[in-house]
Amino acid sequence: ADFDAKKKRKVAEIYQALNSDPIDVAALRRMAISEGGLLTDEIRCKVWPKLLSVNTDDLPPPPGKELREDNKDYQQVLLDVRRSLRRFPPGMPDDQREGLQEELIDIILHVLKRNPQLHYYQGYHDIVVTFLLVVGDRLATALVEKLSTHHLRDFMDPTMDNTKHILNYLMPIIDQVNPEVHDFMQSAEVGTIFALSWLITWFGHVLSDFRHVVRLYDFFLACHPLMPIYFAAVIVLHRQQEVLECECDMASVHHLLSQIPQDLPYESLISKAGDLFVQFPPSELAKEAAQQLAERTAASTFKDFELASVQQRPDTVLRQRFRERLRGEERLRGEERTKSILTKPRTNRFVKLAVMGLTVALGAAALAVVRSALEWAPKFELQIFP
Protein backbone atom coordinates (compact mmCIF):
# COMPACT_ATOMS: atom_id res chain seq x y z
CA ALA A 1 0.00 0.00 0.00
CA ASP A 2 2.84 2.35 0.90
CA PHE A 3 4.57 1.56 -2.44
CA ASP A 4 1.38 2.26 -4.40
CA ALA A 5 0.89 5.54 -2.56
CA LYS A 6 4.48 6.62 -3.33
CA LYS A 7 4.04 5.65 -6.98
CA LYS A 8 0.80 7.64 -7.30
CA ARG A 9 2.45 10.63 -5.66
CA LYS A 10 5.39 10.45 -8.07
CA VAL A 11 3.12 10.12 -11.13
CA ALA A 12 1.22 13.22 -9.96
CA GLU A 13 4.49 15.16 -9.52
CA ILE A 14 5.67 14.15 -13.01
CA TYR A 15 2.42 15.30 -14.66
CA GLN A 16 2.50 18.52 -12.62
CA ALA A 17 6.01 19.22 -14.01
CA LEU A 18 4.86 18.36 -17.55
CA ASN A 19 1.81 20.63 -17.29
CA SER A 20 3.57 23.63 -15.78
CA ASP A 21 4.31 26.60 -18.04
CA PRO A 22 7.15 26.50 -18.92
CA ILE A 23 7.66 22.75 -18.42
CA ASP A 24 9.72 22.10 -15.29
CA VAL A 25 12.56 20.13 -16.90
CA ALA A 26 14.69 20.21 -13.71
CA ALA A 27 11.85 18.49 -11.80
CA LEU A 28 11.56 15.88 -14.58
CA ARG A 29 15.29 15.20 -14.28
CA ARG A 30 14.94 14.68 -10.54
CA MET A 31 12.03 12.29 -11.13
CA ALA A 32 14.07 10.33 -13.71
CA ILE A 33 17.03 10.00 -11.32
CA SER A 34 15.14 9.23 -8.11
CA GLU A 35 13.94 5.78 -7.03
CA GLY A 36 11.92 3.94 -9.67
CA GLY A 37 12.77 6.40 -12.43
CA LEU A 38 9.90 7.35 -14.75
CA LEU A 39 7.83 4.27 -13.80
CA THR A 40 6.01 3.54 -17.10
CA ASP A 41 6.66 3.65 -20.85
CA GLU A 42 3.63 5.93 -21.25
CA ILE A 43 5.37 8.51 -19.05
CA ARG A 44 8.71 7.95 -20.82
CA CYS A 45 7.06 8.86 -24.16
CA LYS A 46 6.23 12.25 -22.66
CA VAL A 47 9.37 12.88 -20.55
CA TRP A 48 12.28 11.54 -22.63
CA PRO A 49 11.72 14.18 -25.36
CA LYS A 50 11.79 16.91 -22.68
CA LEU A 51 15.05 15.55 -21.21
CA LEU A 52 16.62 15.70 -24.69
CA SER A 53 14.93 18.98 -25.69
CA VAL A 54 13.24 17.38 -28.71
CA ASN A 55 10.17 19.04 -30.26
CA THR A 56 7.52 16.32 -30.63
CA ASP A 57 5.50 18.51 -33.02
CA ASP A 58 8.26 18.39 -35.62
CA LEU A 59 9.13 14.72 -36.10
CA PRO A 60 11.00 13.32 -39.14
CA PRO A 61 8.82 12.08 -42.03
CA PRO A 62 8.45 8.31 -42.60
CA PRO A 63 11.50 6.93 -44.49
CA GLY A 64 11.42 6.44 -48.25
CA LYS A 65 12.91 3.55 -50.25
CA GLU A 66 15.89 5.67 -51.27
CA LEU A 67 17.21 5.53 -47.69
CA ARG A 68 18.68 2.06 -48.20
CA GLU A 69 20.01 2.61 -51.71
CA ASP A 70 23.80 3.02 -51.99
CA ASN A 71 24.15 3.33 -48.22
CA LYS A 72 27.65 2.31 -47.09
CA ASP A 73 26.41 1.17 -43.64
CA TYR A 74 23.37 -0.80 -44.80
CA GLN A 75 24.92 -4.29 -44.91
CA GLN A 76 26.57 -3.99 -41.46
CA VAL A 77 23.41 -2.53 -39.89
CA LEU A 78 21.36 -5.32 -41.46
CA LEU A 79 23.67 -8.01 -40.01
CA ASP A 80 23.59 -6.46 -36.52
CA VAL A 81 19.82 -6.03 -36.52
CA ARG A 82 19.29 -9.62 -37.62
CA ARG A 83 21.37 -10.72 -34.63
CA SER A 84 19.27 -8.65 -32.23
CA LEU A 85 16.54 -11.25 -31.60
CA ARG A 86 17.04 -11.32 -27.84
CA ARG A 87 16.47 -7.58 -27.55
CA PHE A 88 12.78 -8.06 -28.37
CA PRO A 89 10.23 -9.25 -25.78
CA PRO A 90 10.07 -13.07 -25.55
CA GLY A 91 6.94 -14.45 -27.15
CA MET A 92 6.53 -11.54 -29.59
CA PRO A 93 5.03 -12.85 -32.88
CA ASP A 94 7.64 -13.21 -35.66
CA ASP A 95 5.87 -10.85 -38.07
CA GLN A 96 5.66 -8.10 -35.43
CA ARG A 97 9.34 -8.50 -34.52
CA GLU A 98 10.40 -8.51 -38.18
CA GLY A 99 8.42 -5.30 -38.73
CA LEU A 100 10.21 -3.66 -35.79
CA GLN A 101 13.58 -4.82 -37.12
CA GLU A 102 12.84 -3.10 -40.44
CA GLU A 103 11.96 0.09 -38.52
CA LEU A 104 15.19 -0.26 -36.52
CA ILE A 105 17.26 -0.38 -39.72
CA ASP A 106 15.49 2.72 -41.08
CA ILE A 107 16.01 4.74 -37.88
CA ILE A 108 19.75 4.02 -37.86
CA LEU A 109 20.19 4.79 -41.58
CA HIS A 110 18.14 8.01 -41.25
CA VAL A 111 20.35 9.34 -38.45
CA LEU A 112 23.56 8.43 -40.29
CA LYS A 113 22.38 9.96 -43.59
CA ARG A 114 21.39 13.26 -41.94
CA ASN A 115 24.64 13.40 -39.93
CA PRO A 116 27.53 12.28 -42.17
CA GLN A 117 30.01 13.22 -39.41
CA LEU A 118 28.69 10.28 -37.36
CA HIS A 119 30.08 6.77 -37.86
CA TYR A 120 28.12 3.61 -37.11
CA TYR A 121 29.55 1.25 -34.48
CA GLN A 122 28.51 -2.27 -33.48
CA GLY A 123 26.33 -1.92 -30.41
CA TYR A 124 24.66 1.30 -31.56
CA HIS A 125 21.59 -0.74 -32.57
CA ASP A 126 21.29 -1.93 -28.93
CA ILE A 127 20.62 1.66 -27.88
CA VAL A 128 18.30 2.43 -30.81
CA VAL A 129 16.12 -0.65 -30.24
CA THR A 130 15.46 0.47 -26.65
CA PHE A 131 14.03 3.77 -27.88
CA LEU A 132 12.06 2.03 -30.64
CA LEU A 133 10.38 -0.37 -28.18
CA VAL A 134 9.51 2.41 -25.72
CA VAL A 135 8.40 5.33 -27.92
CA GLY A 136 7.79 3.98 -31.46
CA ASP A 137 9.69 4.62 -34.67
CA ARG A 138 9.11 8.30 -35.49
CA LEU A 139 9.74 9.67 -32.01
CA ALA A 140 12.65 7.22 -31.57
CA THR A 141 14.23 8.65 -34.75
CA ALA A 142 14.18 12.20 -33.33
CA LEU A 143 15.41 11.15 -29.88
CA VAL A 144 18.21 8.95 -31.22
CA GLU A 145 19.40 11.71 -33.56
CA LYS A 146 19.68 14.18 -30.67
CA LEU A 147 21.35 11.54 -28.48
CA SER A 148 23.82 10.63 -31.24
CA THR A 149 24.98 14.22 -31.65
CA HIS A 150 25.35 14.66 -27.87
CA HIS A 151 25.68 11.81 -25.35
CA LEU A 152 26.91 9.23 -27.89
CA ARG A 153 28.97 11.62 -30.00
CA ASP A 154 32.38 10.35 -28.88
CA PHE A 155 31.48 6.74 -29.65
CA MET A 156 30.61 7.76 -33.23
CA ASP A 157 33.99 9.22 -34.18
CA PRO A 158 35.95 7.63 -37.06
CA THR A 159 38.31 6.05 -34.49
CA MET A 160 37.84 4.69 -30.97
CA ASP A 161 40.31 7.15 -29.43
CA ASN A 162 37.76 9.14 -27.42
CA THR A 163 35.83 6.00 -26.43
CA LYS A 164 39.05 4.51 -25.04
CA HIS A 165 39.77 7.74 -23.22
CA ILE A 166 36.31 7.77 -21.60
CA LEU A 167 37.01 4.20 -20.42
CA ASN A 168 40.14 5.61 -18.77
CA TYR A 169 37.90 7.38 -16.23
CA LEU A 170 36.90 4.01 -14.79
CA MET A 171 40.07 3.27 -12.80
CA PRO A 172 40.44 6.74 -11.20
CA ILE A 173 36.83 6.50 -9.93
CA ILE A 174 37.51 3.05 -8.44
CA ASP A 175 40.76 4.36 -6.93
CA GLN A 176 38.92 7.19 -5.15
CA VAL A 177 36.61 4.71 -3.39
CA ASN A 178 38.67 1.57 -2.93
CA PRO A 179 42.42 1.83 -3.66
CA GLU A 180 42.89 -1.87 -2.93
CA VAL A 181 40.53 -2.96 -5.71
CA HIS A 182 42.22 -0.43 -8.00
CA ASP A 183 45.71 -1.76 -7.19
CA PHE A 184 44.56 -5.37 -7.59
CA MET A 185 43.11 -4.66 -11.03
CA GLN A 186 46.26 -2.80 -12.04
CA SER A 187 48.42 -5.73 -10.89
CA ALA A 188 46.24 -8.11 -12.89
CA GLU A 189 46.66 -5.79 -15.91
CA VAL A 190 42.99 -6.35 -16.72
CA GLY A 191 42.51 -2.95 -18.36
CA THR A 192 38.99 -1.61 -18.97
CA ILE A 193 37.88 -3.38 -22.18
CA PHE A 194 35.53 -5.59 -20.13
CA ALA A 195 33.35 -2.47 -19.71
CA LEU A 196 33.38 -1.42 -23.37
CA SER A 197 30.06 -3.05 -24.31
CA TRP A 198 28.49 -1.65 -21.12
CA LEU A 199 29.50 1.87 -22.03
CA ILE A 200 28.71 2.00 -25.76
CA THR A 201 25.29 0.29 -25.42
CA TRP A 202 24.32 1.93 -22.12
CA PHE A 203 24.17 -1.63 -20.72
CA GLY A 204 21.42 -2.54 -23.24
CA HIS A 205 23.52 -5.34 -24.71
CA VAL A 206 24.41 -7.04 -21.42
CA LEU A 207 21.23 -6.83 -19.33
CA SER A 208 18.52 -9.36 -20.14
CA ASP A 209 15.61 -7.70 -18.28
CA PHE A 210 14.22 -4.81 -20.34
CA ARG A 211 12.83 -3.12 -17.19
CA HIS A 212 16.35 -2.67 -15.85
CA VAL A 213 17.57 -1.28 -19.18
CA VAL A 214 14.89 1.42 -19.41
CA ARG A 215 15.42 2.32 -15.74
CA LEU A 216 19.08 3.00 -16.50
CA TYR A 217 18.11 5.00 -19.59
CA ASP A 218 15.91 7.23 -17.39
CA PHE A 219 18.97 7.86 -15.23
CA PHE A 220 21.48 8.42 -18.04
CA LEU A 221 19.18 10.72 -20.05
CA ALA A 222 18.77 12.96 -17.00
CA CYS A 223 22.49 13.18 -16.24
CA HIS A 224 25.91 14.12 -17.59
CA PRO A 225 27.10 12.17 -20.69
CA LEU A 226 29.83 10.48 -18.60
CA MET A 227 27.40 8.98 -16.06
CA PRO A 228 27.50 5.47 -17.63
CA ILE A 229 31.19 5.18 -16.74
CA TYR A 230 30.38 6.04 -13.09
CA PHE A 231 27.71 3.34 -13.15
CA ALA A 232 30.27 0.87 -14.55
CA ALA A 233 32.58 1.77 -11.65
CA VAL A 234 29.92 1.13 -8.98
CA ILE A 235 29.22 -2.30 -10.51
CA VAL A 236 32.90 -3.20 -10.08
CA LEU A 237 32.90 -1.77 -6.54
CA HIS A 238 29.73 -3.70 -5.72
CA ARG A 239 31.62 -6.88 -6.65
CA GLN A 240 34.82 -5.92 -4.82
CA GLN A 241 34.92 -9.09 -2.71
CA GLU A 242 34.62 -11.32 -5.79
CA VAL A 243 37.34 -9.31 -7.51
CA LEU A 244 39.78 -9.55 -4.60
CA GLU A 245 39.19 -13.30 -4.24
CA CYS A 246 39.88 -13.87 -7.94
CA GLU A 247 43.22 -15.08 -9.31
CA CYS A 248 45.32 -11.96 -9.91
CA ASP A 249 45.81 -12.42 -13.63
CA MET A 250 44.29 -10.68 -16.63
CA ALA A 251 42.28 -13.62 -18.00
CA SER A 252 40.62 -14.50 -14.66
CA VAL A 253 39.69 -10.94 -13.68
CA HIS A 254 38.50 -10.07 -17.20
CA HIS A 255 36.31 -13.20 -17.30
CA LEU A 256 34.80 -12.40 -13.88
CA LEU A 257 34.04 -8.76 -14.65
CA SER A 258 32.74 -9.28 -18.18
CA GLN A 259 30.05 -11.67 -16.86
CA ILE A 260 27.70 -9.03 -15.48
CA PRO A 261 25.27 -10.31 -12.80
CA GLN A 262 21.58 -9.97 -13.70
CA ASP A 263 20.40 -9.52 -10.09
CA LEU A 264 22.17 -6.25 -9.32
CA PRO A 265 20.56 -3.88 -6.77
CA TYR A 266 19.91 -1.25 -9.44
CA GLU A 267 18.36 1.48 -7.29
CA SER A 268 21.18 1.27 -4.77
CA LEU A 269 23.84 1.37 -7.52
CA ILE A 270 22.15 4.34 -9.24
CA SER A 271 22.23 6.22 -5.92
CA LYS A 272 25.91 5.40 -5.44
CA ALA A 273 26.82 6.41 -9.00
CA GLY A 274 25.06 9.74 -8.43
CA ASP A 275 26.93 10.24 -5.15
CA LEU A 276 30.30 9.51 -6.75
CA PHE A 277 29.62 11.88 -9.65
CA VAL A 278 28.89 14.71 -7.21
CA GLN A 279 31.93 13.91 -5.03
CA PHE A 280 34.38 13.23 -7.87
CA PRO A 281 33.18 15.13 -10.97
CA PRO A 282 34.89 14.46 -14.33
CA SER A 283 36.87 17.70 -14.14
CA GLU A 284 38.65 16.39 -11.01
CA LEU A 285 39.42 13.02 -12.61
CA ALA A 286 40.51 14.30 -16.03
CA LYS A 287 44.25 14.42 -15.23
CA GLU A 288 44.25 10.89 -13.84
CA ALA A 289 42.30 9.63 -16.85
CA ALA A 290 44.89 11.19 -19.18
CA GLN A 291 47.64 9.60 -17.09
CA GLN A 292 45.99 6.20 -17.61
CA LEU A 293 46.28 6.92 -21.31
CA ALA A 294 49.84 8.21 -21.18
CA GLU A 295 51.07 5.16 -19.26
CA ARG A 296 50.04 2.96 -22.19
CA THR A 297 52.00 4.88 -24.84
CA ALA A 298 55.35 3.71 -26.18
CA ALA A 299 57.11 6.84 -24.90
CA SER A 300 56.18 6.19 -21.28
CA THR A 301 56.53 2.40 -21.26
CA PHE A 302 60.12 2.69 -22.50
CA LYS A 303 61.07 4.28 -19.19
CA ASP A 304 59.42 1.38 -17.32
CA PHE A 305 61.43 -1.04 -19.46
CA GLU A 306 64.64 0.86 -18.70
CA LEU A 307 63.94 0.77 -14.95
CA ALA A 308 63.08 -2.93 -14.88
CA SER A 309 66.73 -3.88 -14.41
CA VAL A 310 66.91 -2.21 -10.97
CA GLN A 311 63.81 -3.96 -9.58
CA GLN A 312 65.82 -6.68 -7.81
CA ARG A 313 68.27 -4.38 -6.01
CA PRO A 314 68.14 -4.96 -2.22
CA ASP A 315 66.87 -1.49 -1.41
CA THR A 316 64.12 -1.93 -4.02
CA VAL A 317 63.03 -5.23 -2.46
CA LEU A 318 62.96 -3.67 1.04
CA ARG A 319 60.88 -0.75 -0.23
CA GLN A 320 58.52 -3.23 -1.90
CA ARG A 321 58.02 -5.11 1.37
CA PHE A 322 57.40 -1.84 3.20
CA ARG A 323 54.79 -0.88 0.57
CA GLU A 324 53.08 -4.26 0.95
CA ARG A 325 52.83 -3.74 4.72
CA LEU A 326 51.38 -0.29 4.14
CA ARG A 327 48.93 -1.76 1.64
CA GLY A 328 47.71 -4.21 4.29
CA GLU A 329 47.06 -1.29 6.66
CA GLU A 330 45.50 0.67 3.81
CA ARG A 331 43.15 -2.25 3.12
CA LEU A 332 41.61 -1.92 6.58
CA ARG A 333 41.34 1.85 6.19
CA GLY A 334 40.02 1.36 2.65
CA GLU A 335 37.12 -0.74 3.87
CA GLU A 336 36.14 2.00 6.29
CA ARG A 337 36.63 4.61 3.56
CA THR A 338 34.45 2.71 1.09
CA LYS A 339 31.74 2.38 3.71
CA SER A 340 31.96 6.06 4.55
CA ILE A 341 31.94 7.30 0.93
CA LEU A 342 29.07 5.08 -0.14
CA THR A 343 26.93 5.84 2.91
CA LYS A 344 27.35 9.62 3.09
CA PRO A 345 24.02 11.46 3.38
CA ARG A 346 22.75 12.34 -0.07
CA THR A 347 21.63 15.88 0.67
CA ASN A 348 20.46 17.65 -2.46
CA ARG A 349 21.99 14.92 -4.67
CA PHE A 350 19.04 14.86 -7.06
CA VAL A 351 19.18 18.64 -7.34
CA LYS A 352 22.92 18.63 -8.12
CA LEU A 353 22.59 15.83 -10.65
CA ALA A 354 19.60 17.51 -12.29
CA VAL A 355 21.55 20.76 -12.63
CA MET A 356 24.54 18.90 -14.07
CA GLY A 357 22.17 17.08 -16.44
CA LEU A 358 20.80 20.38 -17.76
CA THR A 359 23.83 20.60 -20.07
CA VAL A 360 21.94 18.25 -22.39
CA ALA A 361 19.11 20.76 -22.78
CA LEU A 362 21.60 23.36 -23.97
CA GLY A 363 22.10 21.58 -27.28
CA ALA A 364 25.64 21.89 -28.56
CA ALA A 365 26.85 22.91 -25.11
CA ALA A 366 26.58 19.28 -24.02
CA LEU A 367 29.26 18.34 -26.51
CA ALA A 368 31.50 21.04 -25.05
CA VAL A 369 31.05 19.44 -21.62
CA VAL A 370 32.36 16.11 -22.87
CA ARG A 371 35.16 17.81 -24.77
CA SER A 372 36.21 19.76 -21.68
CA ALA A 373 36.40 16.48 -19.77
CA LEU A 374 38.81 15.23 -22.44
CA GLU A 375 41.02 18.29 -22.44
CA TRP A 376 43.82 16.48 -20.62
CA ALA A 377 44.23 14.00 -23.46
CA PRO A 378 46.69 15.55 -25.94
CA LYS A 379 45.99 14.61 -29.54
CA PHE A 380 49.43 13.13 -30.13
CA GLU A 381 48.89 10.68 -27.27
CA LEU A 382 45.49 9.65 -28.63
CA GLN A 383 47.12 8.82 -31.98
CA ILE A 384 49.76 6.62 -30.33
CA PHE A 385 47.17 4.77 -28.25
CA PRO A 386 46.81 1.27 -29.79
Order of alpha helices (4+ residues) and beta strands (2+ residues): alpha-alpha-alpha-alpha-alpha-alpha-alpha-alpha-alpha-alpha-alpha-alpha-alpha-alpha-alpha-alpha-alpha-alpha-alpha-alpha-alpha-alpha
